[in-house]
């Protein structure tokens, strides 16, 4: 008998925190799902980064432009951007509509549709299938066509939840040339699917937030 799909419940927009940093923290432990004609791919989000208001590294910092308009949509919309000409990055809009801010989904723990992901990244170990924002979009088949997609519909590409509390680790962001000192990177402690240098995930670099979330 085929495996039953995980009991993932779509997130509703009115349940999302409006503050960008709070949203990035909130998204750790949630599920990223891509339903395709051949089946479902999903994984638990284990790493995010916040790009809040006034952040000079945010694509919304210079104001609304044709290429970044999705960051100014209501919270919960996809902002997909090609970075360095080689990798698509999946972001999610934050704050109120017309206020540009967002979070980057950096890594997931692959759970469903492993064969579909592996077909897109052949020969790659499970640990590395979606460990990092560029790897994640390749594994899940996410490209520019998903820019502006509503991630709160429960259809196609969407975000969901399984009722479970998880601890949250916090570190400074990585891969930036400025504003790297800010503690705006959130992750699931102990997960081997988190990207970046391992030393940054442990004391004295990281702190642990003990508040439960669902």
N, C-alpha and C positions, 0 to 999 in steps of 0.2 A: 504494500500500500504506500502511495506517495506520501512524503512528509507533509504535514499540515503547515500552512503558513503561520508565521508568528502573529500573535494577537495584537498587532500594532493599531492603535487608535489615532486617526488624524488629529493634528493639533488645530485648534480654532484660533483665529487671529485675536479674538478678544482675551485669550489667555496668555498672550505673549507680553512680557515686560516691555514697556515703552523706552526705557533707558538702554542705550546700546551696550554698555558694559554688563548690565544685569542680564540682557538677552544672550550675550556670549556665554556667560556663566550658566544660564538656564538651559542652553542647548546641549551642553555636555550630558550624555546619557540618553538623549533623544535618538530617534531613528531616521535615517535618510533612506528613502525608498524610491526605486525606479521600476515601474511596471512597464514591461515591453511585450511585444506579441509572443515571444518565446518563453516568457515567465517573469519572475520577479527577482530583482536584485535589491538587497537591503543590507544595512550595517548600522551598528550603534556608533553615534558620534562620540569620539574620544578626545577631540582637540579642536578648539576654536580660538579666534583672535578678535578683539574688538577694535573698531576704527570709529571712535566717537566724534561728536561735534568738536570742531576746532583742531582736529588732528591733522597736521600738515602732510602726513603720509596717506591720508584717505583720498580716494579718487573723487570724493564729493567736496573736497576742501576748496576748490576753485569755483564752486557753484555748479549749477545744472548745465550740462552740455549734452549734445545728441548721444554721445557714447555712454554717459553715466546716468541717464534718466531713470533707470530702474532703481537706483539708490534713493530716489526721491518718492517712490511709491509707498503705499501703506506697508507697515511691517509684515514680513513674511513672503516677500517676493524675491525671486532669484535675480541676482546681478552676476552675469557671467562675463568675464573679461579675459582676453588673451594677453598673457604676460610674457615679456621678453621675446615675443614672437613665436613661442614654442608650446606654452602650457596654458590651458584654460583653468581659471580659478572660479569656484562656486562660492559666491557670497550671498548673504541674505539682508534685505533692507531692514532698517531699524528706525526707531523714533516715529514721530507722527508723519502723516503724508505731507509731502512738499518740504520736509526737513531731511537733508541728505546725510545719511550715516549708514553703517552696515557692519556686519560681522563676516569673517572668513571661516568657512568650514575647512579645517586643515587635514583631518584624518578620521577614518571610520574603522571599526572592527568588522570585517566582512562576515555576514551571517547567512544570507540566502542568495541563491543564484551564483554560487562560487564558480561553476563551470562557465557561465556567461562572462564573468569578470576575467577568468583565466584565459578565455579565448581572446580577449582584448589585450591581455598582458601575458602572453605565453612564456612559460619557463620561469615565472616570478614566484618566489615563495609566498605563502599565504600572508605572512607577517608584512610583506612589502606591497601587497596588491593595491592598497589604498592608504598607505602610510605617507602622507604628504598631499598637499592640495592638487598638484598636477597629476600625480598618480591616481588620485581619487576620481577625477573627472574622466580620465582615460578608462579606468576600470568600469565605471558606471555608464559610459557612453554619453557624457554631458559635454555639449559644445555651445557655440554662440546662439544656436537656435533656441536654447532654453532661457536666454536673457529675458527678463520680465515675467517669467512664469510664476503663477500664484502657487506657492508651496503649501498652502493651507486647504487645498481642495480634496485631498485624499485620492487624487487621480494622477496618472502618469508619473511625474516627478513630484514627490511630496515629503513632508516631515510628519512624523508620528511619535507616539509615546507608548511605552508599556509601563504601567505603574510600578515604579521601583526607585528607591532613593540611592544616590551614589555620592561618594565624597568628591570634592573638587579641589584640584591643585591649581596654583597660580604662579606664573613666572613672567618675566619680561618677554616681549615679542622677539621673534628671530627673523633673519633675512631682510632687515631694513638697514638703511644707511643713516637714519636719524630717528629720534624719539624711541630709541630701543630700550630706554631705561624704565618705561612705564609698565606696570604689572597688568597687562591686558591680554595675556595668553592663558587660557584655561584648559585643563586636561584631566583625564581620569587617571589617578595615581595607580601605578603598578601595571598599566596596560602596555604591552609590547608593541601596540599598533600606533602609539604616539610618535610623531616625527621629531626630528631635530636631535641635537646632542643629548645623550643620556644624562650627562652630569647636570644639565639644567633642570632636570626633573626631580632632583633630590636636594636636601638641605646642603649648604645654606642658600641655594639659589631659589628654591621653590618654597611656598608656604601652602598649608592645607586648610581649606575652609571646611568646617564641620557641620554646617547647616544642611539639613536634608533637603532634597528637592525631588519633584516628580514631574 
